Amino acid sequence: MNQKIKWGIAGAVVLCVLVVAFVWGGDFASKDTEVLSGTSSPSASAEISPTASASASPSASPSVSPSASPSASAAAAVSAKPSAAATEAPRQSISPETGKDAYQTEPVPEGQPVPVEPQEVEVTDNELTCTISIRCDTLLANMDSLAPEKRALVPADGVLLAERTVTFHEGESAFNVLRRETKQNKIHLEFVNTPVFNSAYIEGIGNLYEFDCGELSGWMYKVNGWFPSYGCSRYALKDGDVVEWIYTCDLGRDIGADGGWQR
């Protein structure tokens, strides 16, 4: 009898434990899930809903889409905004005391390109084209003033390099193209770098030099019909530019320049 009572008591105890476990088991499982979502462990991340509460992600805003993080939005805004370098055109800084820039250049007429400083220009891999020609036909009408030993150097038509289209890289100057084309076409070129003008100065082309036809003679360059008042190293070429190198016997007046001079 005692044995039966013992077994009965033991069965009652087991039954009570099972009942308690059944009643409380759901709450215990729920708490474990909350802890996992709160700690954002890697194993639980796949189970976290995109609409997680602010307590799970303090920086998240209910109105922000889960796919658009604040850092990504900021990056997109920065990339969409053009840089100052890309939008601002070069400017010529004129001294109020001298009326010229740091390299003795007077203000450039409105609508014409201002000089750039070659040491500050970045040459890119972007290929562009321009045309270039070199002529000294003004000498044909002034052969008497030309030194006798130089007369044979003047072509019959006065053209040292006929107009041609050439390729250059974005950022290159009128001087860069002149130097390359004379070398490729085996035409003599002599120049000197002049720090005071921050540019190369062209002394002679085809062995025809400044002062060979008088004290007002020498080489000038013209781009798109305009004679720049600054050195060829400071003229940044643009796609489609037409560059002409012309010998003058009268300080530019005989070739349509207004008394300017290449620096």
DRENDO-1510 file (C-alpha; in Angstrom, 1 decimal, always signed):
<recs>
REC; n; res; u; v; w
REC; 1; MET; +0.0; +0.0; +0.0 .
REC; 2; ASN; +2.8; +2.4; +0.9 .
REC; 3; GLN; +4.4; +1.6; -2.4 .
REC; 4; LYS; +1.3; +2.5; -4.3 .
REC; 5; ILE; +1.0; +5.8; -2.4 .
REC; 6; LYS; +4.6; +6.6; -3.3 .
REC; 7; TRP; +4.0; +6.0; -7.0 .
REC; 8; GLY; +0.9; +8.0; -6.9 .
REC; 9; ILE; +2.6; +11.0; -5.3 .
REC; 10; ALA; +5.4; +10.8; -7.8 .
REC; 11; GLY; +2.9; +10.7; -10.7 .
REC; 12; ALA; +1.1; +13.8; -9.3 .
REC; 13; VAL; +4.4; +15.7; -9.0 .
REC; 14; VAL; +5.4; +14.9; -12.7 .
REC; 15; LEU; +1.9; +16.0; -13.8 .
REC; 16; CYS; +2.2; +19.3; -12.0 .
REC; 17; VAL; +5.6; +20.0; -13.6 .
REC; 18; LEU; +4.3; +19.3; -17.1 .
REC; 19; VAL; +1.3; +21.6; -16.5 .
REC; 20; VAL; +3.6; +24.5; -15.3 .
REC; 21; ALA; +5.9; +24.0; -18.3 .
REC; 22; PHE; +3.0; +24.1; -20.7 .
REC; 23; VAL; +1.6; +27.3; -19.2 .
REC; 24; TRP; +4.8; +29.3; -19.0 .
REC; 25; GLY; +6.8; +27.9; -22.0 .
REC; 26; GLY; +5.6; +30.5; -24.6 .
REC; 27; ASP; +6.8; +33.5; -22.5 .
REC; 28; PHE; +10.3; +32.1; -22.1 .
REC; 29; ALA; +10.7; +31.5; -25.8 .
REC; 30; SER; +9.5; +35.1; -26.6 .
REC; 31; LYS; +12.0; +36.7; -24.3 .
REC; 32; ASP; +14.9; +34.8; -25.9 .
REC; 33; THR; +13.9; +36.2; -29.3 .
REC; 34; GLU; +13.8; +39.8; -28.0 .
REC; 35; VAL; +17.3; +39.4; -26.6 .
REC; 36; LEU; +18.6; +38.2; -30.0 .
REC; 37; SER; +17.0; +41.1; -31.8 .
REC; 38; GLY; +18.2; +43.6; -29.3 .
REC; 39; THR; +21.8; +42.5; -29.6 .
REC; 40; SER; +21.7; +42.1; -33.4 .
REC; 41; SER; +23.8; +39.0; -33.4 .
REC; 42; PRO; +24.9; +37.8; -36.9 .
REC; 43; SER; +22.9; +34.6; -36.5 .
REC; 44; ALA; +19.7; +36.5; -35.8 .
REC; 45; SER; +20.1; +39.3; -38.4 .
REC; 46; ALA; +18.3; +37.3; -41.1 .
REC; 47; GLU; +15.3; +37.1; -38.9 .
REC; 48; ILE; +15.0; +40.7; -38.0 .
REC; 49; SER; +12.2; +42.6; -39.7 .
REC; 50; PRO; +13.1; +45.7; -41.8 .
REC; 51; THR; +10.5; +47.6; -39.8 .
REC; 52; ALA; +12.5; +47.1; -36.6 .
REC; 53; SER; +11.6; +49.5; -33.8 .
REC; 54; ALA; +13.8; +52.6; -32.8 .
REC; 55; SER; +15.1; +50.7; -29.8 .
REC; 56; ALA; +16.7; +48.1; -32.1 .
REC; 57; SER; +18.4; +50.8; -34.3 .
REC; 58; PRO; +18.6; +54.3; -32.6 .
REC; 59; SER; +19.7; +56.1; -35.7 .
REC; 60; ALA; +16.9; +54.7; -37.9 .
REC; 61; SER; +13.9; +56.9; -38.7 .
REC; 62; PRO; +10.5; +55.5; -39.4 .
REC; 63; SER; +10.2; +57.7; -42.5 .
REC; 64; VAL; +13.5; +56.6; -44.0 .
REC; 65; SER; +13.5; +53.6; -46.3 .
REC; 66; PRO; +15.6; +50.7; -45.1 .
REC; 67; SER; +17.5; +50.7; -48.4 .
REC; 68; ALA; +18.5; +54.3; -48.2 .
REC; 69; SER; +21.0; +54.8; -45.5 .
REC; 70; PRO; +22.0; +58.4; -44.4 .
REC; 71; SER; +25.6; +57.9; -45.5 .
REC; 72; ALA; +24.5; +56.7; -49.0 .
REC; 73; SER; +22.2; +59.8; -49.4 .
REC; 74; ALA; +25.0; +62.1; -48.4 .
REC; 75; ALA; +27.3; +60.5; -50.9 .
REC; 76; ALA; +24.8; +60.8; -53.7 .
REC; 77; ALA; +24.3; +64.5; -52.9 .
REC; 78; VAL; +28.0; +65.2; -53.0 .
REC; 79; SER; +28.5; +63.3; -56.3 .
REC; 80; ALA; +25.6; +65.1; -57.9 .
REC; 81; LYS; +27.0; +68.5; -57.1 .
REC; 82; PRO; +29.6; +69.7; -59.7 .
REC; 83; SER; +33.0; +70.7; -58.3 .
REC; 84; ALA; +34.1; +74.4; -58.2 .
REC; 85; ALA; +37.0; +73.5; -60.6 .
REC; 86; ALA; +34.5; +72.1; -63.2 .
REC; 87; THR; +32.1; +75.1; -63.1 .
REC; 88; GLU; +34.4; +78.1; -62.6 .
REC; 89; ALA; +36.2; +79.6; -65.6 .
REC; 90; PRO; +39.8; +80.8; -65.2 .
REC; 91; ARG; +40.0; +84.4; -64.1 .
REC; 92; GLN; +42.6; +87.0; -64.8 .
REC; 93; SER; +43.8; +88.8; -61.7 .
REC; 94; ILE; +44.7; +92.4; -62.5 .
REC; 95; SER; +46.8; +94.6; -60.2 .
REC; 96; PRO; +45.1; +98.0; -59.6 .
REC; 97; GLU; +48.6; +99.6; -59.4 .
REC; 98; THR; +49.9; +98.4; -62.8 .
REC; 99; GLY; +46.7; +97.5; -64.6 .
REC; 100; LYS; +48.2; +94.2; -65.6 .
REC; 101; ASP; +48.4; +90.7; -64.2 .
REC; 102; ALA; +51.5; +89.2; -62.5 .
REC; 103; TYR; +53.1; +88.4; -65.9 .
REC; 104; GLN; +52.7; +91.8; -67.5 .
REC; 105; THR; +49.5; +91.0; -69.4 .
REC; 106; GLU; +46.8; +93.7; -69.8 .
REC; 107; PRO; +43.2; +92.8; -69.3 .
REC; 108; VAL; +41.9; +90.4; -71.9 .
REC; 109; PRO; +39.0; +91.7; -74.1 .
REC; 110; GLU; +35.6; +90.4; -73.0 .
REC; 111; GLY; +34.7; +87.1; -74.7 .
REC; 112; GLN; +38.3; +86.0; -75.3 .
REC; 113; PRO; +40.1; +83.3; -73.2 .
REC; 114; VAL; +42.2; +84.5; -70.3 .
REC; 115; PRO; +45.7; +83.2; -69.8 .
REC; 116; VAL; +46.4; +80.1; -67.7 .
REC; 117; GLU; +49.6; +79.3; -65.9 .
REC; 118; PRO; +51.3; +76.2; -67.4 .
REC; 119; GLN; +52.6; +75.0; -64.1 .
REC; 120; GLU; +49.0; +74.8; -62.8 .
REC; 121; VAL; +47.4; +73.1; -65.7 .
REC; 122; GLU; +46.7; +69.4; -65.7 .
REC; 123; VAL; +47.1; +67.6; -69.1 .
REC; 124; THR; +44.6; +64.8; -69.4 .
REC; 125; ASP; +44.3; +61.8; -71.7 .
REC; 126; ASN; +41.3; +63.3; -73.5 .
REC; 127; GLU; +42.2; +63.8; -77.1 .
REC; 128; LEU; +41.0; +66.9; -79.0 .
REC; 129; THR; +41.9; +68.4; -82.4 .
REC; 130; CYS; +42.9; +71.8; -83.7 .
REC; 131; THR; +44.4; +73.2; -86.9 .
REC; 132; ILE; +47.9; +74.8; -87.1 .
REC; 133; SER; +49.8; +76.6; -89.9 .
REC; 134; ILE; +53.1; +78.5; -90.1 .
REC; 135; ARG; +53.7; +81.1; -92.7 .
REC; 136; CYS; +56.0; +84.0; -93.5 .
REC; 137; ASP; +54.4; +85.4; -96.7 .
REC; 138; THR; +54.8; +88.9; -95.5 .
REC; 139; LEU; +58.5; +88.6; -96.3 .
REC; 140; LEU; +57.7; +88.2; -100.0 .
REC; 141; ALA; +56.9; +91.9; -100.1 .
REC; 142; ASN; +59.9; +92.8; -98.0 .
REC; 143; MET; +62.8; +90.8; -99.5 .
REC; 144; ASP; +64.9; +93.9; -99.9 .
REC; 145; SER; +64.9; +94.4; -96.1 .
REC; 146; LEU; +65.7; +90.7; -95.4 .
REC; 147; ALA; +69.3; +89.7; -94.9 .
REC; 148; PRO; +70.7; +88.3; -98.2 .
REC; 149; GLU; +71.7; +85.0; -96.6 .
REC; 150; LYS; +68.1; +84.5; -95.4 .
REC; 151; ARG; +66.3; +85.0; -98.6 .
REC; 152; ALA; +66.7; +81.4; -99.8 .
REC; 153; LEU; +64.9; +80.3; -96.6 .
REC; 154; VAL; +61.6; +81.9; -97.6 .
REC; 155; PRO; +59.4; +79.4; -99.5 .
REC; 156; ALA; +58.0; +80.6; -102.8 .
REC; 157; ASP; +54.5; +80.8; -101.4 .
REC; 158; GLY; +55.6; +81.9; -97.9 .
REC; 159; VAL; +54.2; +78.7; -96.3 .
REC; 160; LEU; +56.5; +76.8; -93.9 .
REC; 161; LEU; +53.7; +74.5; -92.7 .
REC; 162; ALA; +50.4; +74.3; -94.6 .
REC; 163; GLU; +47.2; +74.3; -92.5 .
REC; 164; ARG; +46.5; +70.9; -91.1 .
REC; 165; THR; +44.4; +69.2; -88.4 .
REC; 166; VAL; +46.4; +67.8; -85.5 .
REC; 167; THR; +45.6; +66.0; -82.3 .
REC; 168; PHE; +46.4; +67.3; -78.8 .
REC; 169; HIS; +45.5; +66.5; -75.2 .
REC; 170; GLU; +43.2; +68.6; -73.1 .
REC; 171; GLY; +45.3; +71.0; -71.1 .
REC; 172; GLU; +48.0; +71.5; -73.7 .
REC; 173; SER; +49.0; +75.0; -74.9 .
REC; 174; ALA; +49.6; +76.6; -78.2 .
REC; 175; PHE; +53.3; +76.2; -77.5 .
REC; 176; ASN; +53.0; +72.5; -76.9 .
REC; 177; VAL; +51.4; +71.9; -80.3 .
REC; 178; LEU; +53.9; +74.2; -82.1 .
REC; 179; ARG; +56.9; +72.4; -80.6 .
REC; 180; ARG; +55.5; +68.9; -81.4 .
REC; 181; GLU; +54.5; +69.8; -85.0 .
REC; 182; THR; +57.7; +71.5; -85.9 .
REC; 183; LYS; +59.7; +68.5; -84.6 .
REC; 184; GLN; +57.6; +66.0; -86.4 .
REC; 185; ASN; +57.8; +68.0; -89.7 .
REC; 186; LYS; +61.5; +68.7; -89.2 .
REC; 187; ILE; +61.1; +72.4; -89.1 .
REC; 188; HIS; +63.7; +74.4; -87.1 .
REC; 189; LEU; +62.3; +76.0; -84.0 .
REC; 190; GLU; +64.2; +78.2; -81.5 .
REC; 191; PHE; +62.6; +79.6; -78.3 .
REC; 192; VAL; +63.6; +80.9; -74.9 .
REC; 193; ASN; +61.7; +80.6; -71.7 .
REC; 194; THR; +60.9; +84.0; -70.2 .
REC; 195; PRO; +60.0; +83.8; -66.5 .
REC; 196; VAL; +58.8; +87.4; -66.4 .
REC; 197; PHE; +56.1; +86.5; -68.9 .
REC; 198; ASN; +55.7; +82.8; -67.6 .
REC; 199; SER; +55.9; +81.6; -71.2 .
REC; 200; ALA; +58.2; +80.4; -74.0 .
REC; 201; TYR; +59.1; +83.2; -76.5 .
REC; 202; ILE; +59.5; +82.1; -80.1 .
REC; 203; GLU; +62.7; +83.6; -81.5 .
REC; 204; GLY; +62.9; +81.7; -84.8 .
REC; 205; ILE; +61.1; +79.2; -87.0 .
REC; 206; GLY; +62.6; +77.8; -90.1 .
REC; 207; ASN; +65.8; +79.7; -89.3 .
REC; 208; LEU; +63.9; +82.9; -89.8 .
REC; 209; TYR; +64.4; +85.0; -86.6 .
REC; 210; GLU; +63.0; +88.1; -85.1 .
REC; 211; PHE; +64.8; +91.3; -86.4 .
REC; 212; ASP; +65.8; +89.5; -89.6 .
REC; 213; CYS; +63.6; +91.9; -91.5 .
REC; 214; GLY; +64.0; +95.0; -89.4 .
REC; 215; GLU; +63.6; +96.0; -85.8 .
REC; 216; LEU; +59.8; +95.5; -85.8 .
REC; 217; SER; +59.9; +92.0; -87.3 .
REC; 218; GLY; +59.3; +88.6; -85.6 .
REC; 219; TRP; +56.8; +85.9; -85.0 .
REC; 220; MET; +53.3; +86.3; -83.7 .
REC; 221; TYR; +50.5; +83.8; -83.2 .
REC; 222; LYS; +46.7; +84.0; -83.8 .
REC; 223; VAL; +43.9; +81.8; -82.5 .
REC; 224; ASN; +40.5; +81.9; -84.1 .
REC; 225; GLY; +41.3; +85.2; -85.7 .
REC; 226; TRP; +42.5; +86.9; -82.5 .
REC; 227; PHE; +46.1; +87.8; -81.6 .
REC; 228; PRO; +46.5; +87.0; -77.8 .
REC; 229; SER; +48.5; +89.6; -75.8 .
REC; 230; TYR; +50.2; +86.9; -73.8 .
REC; 231; GLY; +52.7; +84.1; -74.4 .
REC; 232; CYS; +51.8; +80.9; -76.2 .
REC; 233; SER; +52.6; +78.7; -73.2 .
REC; 234; ARG; +49.7; +80.4; -71.4 .
REC; 235; TYR; +47.1; +79.8; -74.1 .
REC; 236; ALA; +45.2; +76.6; -73.3 .
REC; 237; LEU; +43.8; +75.2; -76.5 .
REC; 238; LYS; +40.2; +74.1; -77.0 .
REC; 239; ASP; +38.8; +71.6; -79.3 .
REC; 240; GLY; +38.5; +73.1; -82.8 .
REC; 241; ASP; +40.8; +76.0; -82.3 .
REC; 242; VAL; +42.5; +77.4; -85.4 .
REC; 243; VAL; +46.2; +78.4; -84.6 .
REC; 244; GLU; +48.3; +80.4; -87.1 .
REC; 245; TRP; +51.9; +81.4; -86.7 .
REC; 246; ILE; +52.7; +84.4; -88.8 .
REC; 247; TYR; +55.9; +86.4; -89.4 .
REC; 248; THR; +55.4; +90.2; -89.1 .
REC; 249; CYS; +57.6; +92.9; -90.5 .
REC; 250; ASP; +55.8; +95.7; -88.8 .
REC; 251; LEU; +55.0; +94.7; -85.2 .
REC; 252; GLY; +51.8; +93.0; -86.3 .
REC; 253; ARG; +50.2; +95.9; -88.3 .
REC; 254; ASP; +51.0; +94.2; -91.6 .
REC; 255; ILE; +49.1; +91.0; -90.6 .
REC; 256; GLY; +46.0; +92.5; -89.0 .
REC; 257; ALA; +47.2; +92.8; -85.4 .
REC; 258; ASP; +46.7; +96.0; -83.4 .
REC; 259; GLY; +50.4; +96.4; -82.4 .
REC; 260; GLY; +50.4; +93.4; -80.1 .
REC; 261; TRP; +53.3; +91.1; -79.6 .
REC; 262; GLN; +53.8; +87.5; -78.6 .
REC; 263; ARG; +55.4; +87.3; -75.2 .
</recs>
